[in-house]
Amino acid sequence: MTGTITIIMVFSIPLVAIVTSHYQRVAKIKHSMIKDEIELERLKHENYLLETEKMKLELMKIESPLDKTKVL
């Protein structure tokens, strides 16, 4: 009986270490994914701002000749 408990204890310690190591690796991967997602969202927002500014400039360019013809 004591021998069985000893064997279980000896093999359970490495199993706990393996499981803990696995959870740590998964947490690191999730952390990396979240960092990448944040960077992607930042780039999307920056792109949106640039596109909006470009559209404003194009609209002003289109409206500018129209204003000149109205004056004449």
DOBAKE-221869 format. One line per 10 residues: number of its first residue (from 0); their letters; for each residue x, y, z of C-alpha. Coordinates in nm, 2 decimals. Example, Ala and Ser with C-alpha at 12.3 -4.5 7.8 and 13.67 -1.06 7.14 Angstrom:
2
0) as) 1.23 -0.45 0.78 | 1.37 -0.11 0.71;
END
This chain:
72
0) mtgtitiimv) 0.00 0.00 0.00 | 0.28 0.24 0.09 | 0.47 0.15 -0.22 | 0.17 0.23 -0.44 | 0.13 0.58 -0.28 | 0.50 0.64 -0.32 | 0.49 0.55 -0.69 | 0.18 0.77 -0.74 | 0.35 1.06 -0.57 | 0.67 1.02 -0.77;
10) fsiplvaivt) 0.49 1.02 -1.10 | 0.24 1.30 -1.01 | 0.51 1.56 -0.96 | 0.64 1.55 -1.32 | 0.28 1.55 -1.45 | 0.20 1.86 -1.25 | 0.52 2.02 -1.39 | 0.42 1.93 -1.75 | 0.07 2.06 -1.71 | 0.19 2.38 -1.55;
20) shyqrvakik) 0.44 2.43 -1.83 | 0.17 2.38 -2.09 | -0.06 2.64 -1.92 | 0.23 2.89 -1.91 | 0.30 2.84 -2.29 | -0.07 2.88 -2.37 | -0.08 3.20 -2.16 | 0.23 3.34 -2.35 | 0.07 3.26 -2.68 | -0.25 3.43 -2.58;
30) hsmikdeiel) -0.05 3.73 -2.46 | 0.12 3.75 -2.80 | -0.21 3.72 -2.98 | -0.36 4.00 -2.78 | -0.06 4.23 -2.84 | -0.09 4.16 -3.22 | -0.47 4.23 -3.21 | -0.41 4.56 -3.03 | -0.15 4.66 -3.29 | -0.39 4.56 -3.57;
40) erlkhenyll) -0.66 4.77 -3.42 | -0.42 5.07 -3.39 | -0.32 5.03 -3.75 | -0.69 5.01 -3.86 | -0.77 5.33 -3.67 | -0.47 5.51 -3.82 | -0.57 5.39 -4.17 | -0.93 5.51 -4.11 | -0.81 5.85 -4.01 | -0.58 5.88 -4.31;
50) etekmklelm) -0.86 5.77 -4.55 | -1.10 6.02 -4.39 | -0.85 6.30 -4.43 | -0.79 6.19 -4.79 | -1.16 6.19 -4.86 | -1.20 6.54 -4.71 | -0.92 6.67 -4.94 | -1.07 6.51 -5.24 | -1.41 6.65 -5.16 | -1.26 7.00 -5.12;
60) kiespldktk) -1.08 6.96 -5.45 | -1.41 6.87 -5.62 | -1.61 7.15 -5.46 | -1.34 7.41 -5.53 | -1.41 7.43 -5.91 | -1.78 7.44 -5.84 | -1.75 7.74 -5.62 | -1.56 7.93 -5.89 | -1.83 7.86 -6.15 | -2.10 7.99 -5.92;
70) vl) -1.92 8.32 -5.87 | -1.90 8.38 -6.24;
END
